[in-house]
Amino acid sequence: MTSKYEVVIGLEVHVQMTTNTKIFCGCSTEFGQEPNSQTCPVCLGLPGALPVLNRKAVEFSIKTGLATNCAIAPRSIFARKNYFYPDLPKGYQISQFELPICEHGRLDIETEQGGHKTIGITRIHMEEDAGKLLHGDTPETADTSLVDLNRACTPLMEIVSEPDMRSSDEAIAYLKKLHQIVVYLGVCDGNMEEGNFRCDANVSIRPWGQKEFGTRAELKNINSFRFIKQAIEYEIERQAEVIEDGGRVIQETRLFDSANGTTRSMRGKEEAHDYRYFPDPDLLPLVVDSEWVERCRQELPELPEAKLERFIGDYDLPRYDAEVLTADRALADYFDQCAKLHRDGKACSNWVMGEVTRALNESGIAISESPVTPKMLAAMLGRIKDNTISGKIAKTVFDEMWKSGKEADSIIEEKGLKQVTDTGAIEKIVDEVIAANPNQAEEYRGGKEKMLGFFVGQVMKASKGKANPGMVNELLKQKLKA
C-alpha cells in the first residue's frame, strides 16, 4: 500500500548543551539531583527576575552552525513562545523565532542505496527547556502529578531540517550524523536516555508525482534511534491506511508508544500564531561579529568526515575500519594515539576494533576508562613486530594488562612469555613431534597437506605457544619432505 505514496520527513532535533549552568541563570545543569534543588527566581519564573544570557551557549550554537554549514546571523532576537503547561512556570518559553542565530545549512548523508544525499538545515536556534512532570505511579498517587523544575531553563539548541528525507533510513542516517557532530564538538554529551538528544519527526505522505506536501503529523520527543525508526514507519503505514479507507490525515501531534510500537493522538498541532510570539523585552538583540565567529571557527575540532579521510590516507586503513573508528570520538582518539606511536595503522585498527572493544563490552566501561592506554597497547604491538611474542601470546599479554594495569614488557618477563626464535631449539621440537607421529607424517607426504596444521599445533603445544610460528611452518615443510 505504501508503495503508492512518497514519504516526506522533516526533523526537529533538540540538543541539550553541555554548559555548567543554565542558559539564563547561574543554576547548575547537573543531572539527577534532588527535585527543585537547582532552581532560582529566574528559572522558577518569579516576578521581577531578569534573564542573563549564557555566553557559552552562544558559542556552542555558533560552532554547531559552522559544523553544519550554516550562515551565522550577525543579529538574532529572543522571543517569548506563549503556552500554558504546569512545567513551564513563566507561562512562556524563551526561544528564537523570526531571527535565529543560524540558518541555511546542510548535512551530507549516505543513503541506503549507497549514494550521497544532501539534507538541508532550515535553522538552528537557542531556547530554554521546560521542567519535568512526575506522574503518580501507585494507586494512592495515580491522580497526582509533581513538578520538578531542575531542568527548567536548561540550554537547548533546536536544529530544524528541511523536509528532504524520503524514508526512515534517511532520517536515521541524518540523525546519527548530527549526533556524531555535536558529540565531536563537545556541545552535547549525546545521552539519549537522559533526553539530551531527542527528536520530533514531521511525517507526511503524498501520491508519487504530486508537488504539494501532504498533511503532516508531528511525532513528539522520541529519544532513541530505534524508536524513531519504528515511529516513522508506523506513522507512514497509518497515514496510508487512513487515505486508502477514504479518510483524510489531520494535522496533529502524536506520541509514540514504545511498548506496542504505535503512535497515538496527543493534541491538535499548533501553528506559530497559536504561540503568540513576540520579542522578549528583557533580552537585548544578540549581536555576533565576524571576529567572534572566526574565534569559534578556530576552536573547532577535527570533524568526523575529515578524521575519516585522514585515517584512510595517513594510516592506510580500509574505509570500513575508518568508519567504525570515527563513529565515536573517544574511540577515534584512542586509535589515533596508538597509531602515531606504533606506526602500523592496520595492526592498531585490528586490535582496537577487536580485543580492545571486546574487553570494553565485557567490562561495561567506556574507552576513556580503559586500563590499557594507547601507549601500553602500542608498546605491546611493538613486541609482536620485533618477534618477542607471537600474535597468539599477545592476547594472553593483553588480558593480563587489562586485569593488572601492568606494562607488556613486565608481563612478558614475569610470565616467561618470550617467543622462542632459536632455530636449533625449535628444530629439536619439530624432530620430536614428527618422530612421535609417523602415520600423520606419511599422510602429509602422500598429499594430505592439511596435516601440516596438525603438526604446527603439536609443535606449538610442545613449546607452550612460545615457538615462532613462521619458523615452525618452514621447518616442518622442510622436514616432512624428507
N, C-alpha and C positions, 0 to 999 in steps of 0.2 A: 504493500500500500504506500509506504513512504517513498518508494522509488518514483512516484508520480510528482513529488514535490522537492523543491530546492530548499535546503535548510539555511537560515541566516542567523548568525550568532554574534553578539557583541558582549564584551565582558567588562564589568566594573570591579576592579581589584582594590581591596582595602589593605594597605600595608602599614602596620604599626611600626613607627620609627624607634630606633634603639637609643633615644635620648635618656639621660638620667632623670630628667624632670619633665613635667607636663608642658604642653605647648603654650599655655597662657598663665602659668603659675609655677611656683617652685616646689610643688609636691612631688614626691618620688613616684616613679613608674614601675617600681619593683613588683613582680607578680607574686600572688599567693599570700599576701599579708592579711591581717585581720580586717574584716569588713569595715569600711568607712574610717580606717586608720590613716589613710593617705589623702586627706582632704583639707581644704581651707575655704575661706569665704568665696574665693573665685570659682573653684570647681563645685562648690555647693550652690552657687548661684545666689548668694545673699545680696540684698540691696546695697548699692554703693561700691561693691567690689569691682575693681577695674582689671582687665586682662593686660598682660605684657608679653609680647611675642618672644618665643624661644629662638634665638639666633641659629642654634644647631639644627633645628627642624628646617629652617630655611635652606641652610647649606646642604642638608641631606636631600631636599627636594630638587635643588639645582643640580646636584650630582646625578640623581636619578634621571632628570631631564636630559642631561648631557649624554648619559649612557644609553638612552633610548632615542637619541637623535631628535630631540625636541628643540624648539626655539624657546629661549628663556625670556620671559616678559620683563622689560625694564620697569614696568609699573603694574602691580596687581592689587586687587582690592579684597578685603574680607567682608563677608556678608552674613546676615542672620537668616538662617533657614528655620522658619517658624513651624513647629508642630508640638503637640502635647502628648507626652508619654511619661509614666512615672519615673523612668530612669534618666529623664532629661530635666534637671532641676530648674534651669532658666526659662524653660518653655520655648527655647530655640537652640539651634546648634550653630556655632561659629564655623563657617565654611568659606569657600570661594565659589563665585558663580559666573558672572559675566567676564571677569578679568582674572583668570587663573595664572599661576606662576609659570606653567609650562604648557606648550601647545604644539600640535602638528608634528608628532614624532612617528616613529615606526620601529618595528622589530621584524627581522627575517627569521623564518622558521623552516624546518624540514617537514614536508607533508608526508602522509602515509604512503604516497606513491614514490617517495624518494626525491621529489623535486623541491625547489625553493619557492617560498611564498612570502610576500611582504604583508604584514598586518599593520594597518595604520593605528596610531595612538592619537585620539582626539585632544586629550588634555590630561594634565596631572595637576591636582590642586591639593592644598593643605586643608585640614579640618580637625576638629576635636572629636574624640569618641564620646559616646554616651556611657552611662553607668550600666549596671547589670541587675536584672531582676532574678531573685531566687524564690522559686515557687515551692510551696509546701509539698512534701513527698510522702507524708504519712496520713492516715485517716484523720488524725487530730489537727493536722496543719494544711489539709488539702484545700481549704478555702482561704488561705493566706498567701501573701507574697511579700518578700522583704526586698529592700533596695540597698545595693552596695555601690557606692559612688567612688570607690578607689579608681575605677577605670575612667571615670568622667574626666574629660579634658586631656586624656592621653593623646599624643600627636599621631595623626594619621596622614598618609597620602592616599588619595583615591586616583587610580590610574584607569582612565576610561578609553577603551579601544573603539575603533570604527567597527561597524557590523560587517567585518571582512571574512569571518570564519564560516566555513560551509560544512563542518562536521564536528562531532565531539572530539575526534582525534586531533583536528587542527586546534581546537580550543585548548586541549591539554598540552599540546606542543608549545603553544603561546604561553600558557600559564607557567609551565616548567622553565621556559627560557626567562621569563620575567622573574620568577622566584630565584633562579640562579644568579641573575644580575644583581638583585637587591641584597642578596646574601654576600656576594663578592664585594659589593660596595661597602658592606658593613652598616647599611642604613636600616636593616631589619634582620632579625635572627632567623626568620623563615619558619618559626614554630607554628604549624597549622593547628595542632591540638589545642594550643592556648589562644587561638584566634588571631595570631599576629600577622597572618597572611590568609585572607579569606576573600571569597568571590561571590558577586551577584552575576548571574548569567541571564541575558535577554535573548530569548529564543522565539523565532517565528518560522513559518514555512510559507512558501508560495509556489504556484504551479511553475514548472520549468518554462522559461521564456518570458514570464511576467516581470516587468521592471519595478512595479510598486512593491514595497515591502508588505508582508502580511502583518496581522495584529500580533504583537509580542506579549509574552508572559515573562515576568521577571522572577527568577528563582533566587531566593534570598539567602545570603550568609552561609555558604557551604564551605567547609574547611578541610576537605581532603581531595586529592586529585581523583581518587576512585569514585567518591560520592558525586563529584562534579560531573564526571563522565556518565555515571548512572542517571543522574537527574536530567541531564540534557537529552539522553537517549529516550528516557521515559516520556519526557515532555514532547519530543518530536512525534512519537507514536500516539500520544494522547491527542495532540492537535490534529493529526491526520485522521484519526477516528472521528473526532468532532465534525470535521468538514465532510468526510465521507457519509456520515449519518445525516447530513443536511443541516447541521447546526453551524454556528459561527464562533470563532475563538474570541473571547473577550479579553480586554487589556486588564491585567491584574497582577498582583504579587502573590507568588505561591511559595510554600515551604516544602523542602524535601524531607521525606520520612525515610531515614536510612535503614530502619528495621524491616520495611517491606519494599523498599526501592521505588516508592511512588511520590508524586507531588500532590499537594492539596492546597486549595484556595485559602489565602490568608486575609486579603483585603483587595479592594479595587486599587489599581495602580494610579498613584498621584502624578500630576504634571507639575512643571515648575511653578505655575501660577498658584497651585494649591499651597505651596510653602511660603508665599508672600515674601520672597527675597527682597532685602534692601541692604545697602551698605551699613556695616556696623559702625555706629557713631563713636564707639570707644577705641577704635583702632585706626591709625593713620594708614594711608596707602603705603604699600610695601615697595620701596624703590631699590632695584638691584642694578648697580652699574656694571660696566664691562670689566672693570678690574676685579670685582668680586667674582664674577663668572669665571674669569681666567684663573684666579687663585683656586677655585673649586676644580677646574679642569686639570690643573697641575697636580692636584691631590688625588686624582682618580687612580685606582689600582689598575693593574693589567686585567682586562676583562676576559670573560671565558673564551670568546672566539679567538682573540689574539693569543691567549695562552695555548689554546689547542693547536693553532698553526705553528707556534714556536716549538712545542713539544715534538710535533711531526718533523720540523726542519732541523732543530738542534740535536735532538736525541734519536732521530731516525726511527720513530715509532710508527706502527700501523695506525691508521685513523681510528680504528675501533679502540685501541688502547688509549689513545689521546682523549677520545670522547669519554671513556669511563673515568679516567683520572681527573679530567677537568670538570666533571659533573658536580664535584664537591670541592670548594676552595681549599679546605683544610687538607684533604687528601692530595690535591694537586701540589700544595706547598710542601707536603711531606716528600712526595716523589721528587719534586724539583730539587730539594736539598740533597737527597740521596744521590740523584743522578749527577749533580755537579761534583760530588765527592768521588763517586765510583767511575764515572765517565763511560759507563756501558748502560745506555738508556733502556735497552730491551731487557737486560737482566734485572735492572731495578723495577721496571714495569711488571715483569713476571712475578717477582716476589711481593710487590706492594698489592697487586691485584689478586695474588694467590694467598700465600701464607699470612701476610700481614692482615688482609681483610678477613680471612678465616678466623684468626686469633681475636680480632676485634669483635666479630659477631659472636663467637663463643663466650667472650668475656663480657659482652654487653656494654662496651665502652666506646667513646669517640676516639678518633685518630689523635686528637690533642692530648689524650690521656695514655697513649701507647707507652709501655715501659721500655720498648725498643725504639730508640731515637733514630732519625735518618742517618746520623753519623755512625751509630752502632751497626745498623744494617749495612751501610756501605763498607765498613771495616770487615764484616763477615763475608760479604760478596768478594772482597779482595782476597780472602783466604781460599775461596773456591777458584778464583782466577789464577792464583800462584800455586795451585795444586796442593796446598797444605791440607785441605779437606775436600771430599767429594760432594757433589750436589746432594746425595742421599744423607751423608753425615751432617751436612749443613742444616737439614731440617731438625735433627736432634739438637744441634747447637742453638738454633733459633728458638726452639721450645724452651730450652734451659735459660736462654737470655730473657725470654718473656716472663718466666717464673721468678728468676732471681735478680734480674736487672744488671747482671754481670756482663762484661765485655766478652766478645767472641774469643779473643786470644786467651783469656783467663780460663774459660770453659774448656777450650781445646787442650790446654796444658794440664789442667786439673784432672780431666777425664781420659787423658791419653788418646785423643781422637785424631792425631795427625795421620794423614794418609801415608801408606807405605808406597814409596816410589823407587825403592831399591830393587832393581831388576833381578838380582840374584835371589833375594828373599821371595819375590813373587813367583819366580821360575820354579823354586823348590815346591811351593804350594801347588802350582799348576801340575807339576810332575806327579805329586802325591794324589791329586784328585783324579787325573787320567788313569793312573795305575789302579785306583780303587774302583773305577767304573769302566772296565774293559768292554762290556757289552754296548754301553752307550757310545763309547769311542768308535766301535765298529759301525754302529748305526750312522754316526755322523759321516764317517769315511765312505759309507755306502750311499750317501746322497741326502741323508736326512739332516739338512742344515739347521733345522730348528733346535737340534740337540745342543747347539752352541750356547743357547740361553741357559740350558740346564747346567752346563759346565761353568759358565760365568757365575751363576747363582751359588754353586758349590764352592768355588774359589772365594767369593765374597763372604760366604758363611764361615769358611775356614779362617779367613783373615779378619773376622769380626767387622766386616764392612770397611776395612782400612786400606785395602789394596786399590791402587789406581785403576779404575775401570778400563781406561784406554789401553793401559799396558796389559791388563788381564786379557782383553779381547785379542790383541796382537799375538801374545804368547800362545794362547790357546789355538788360534788359527795355524800358527807355525807348527806346534807340537802335534796337533791332531792330523796334520797332513802326512806326518812321518809313517 
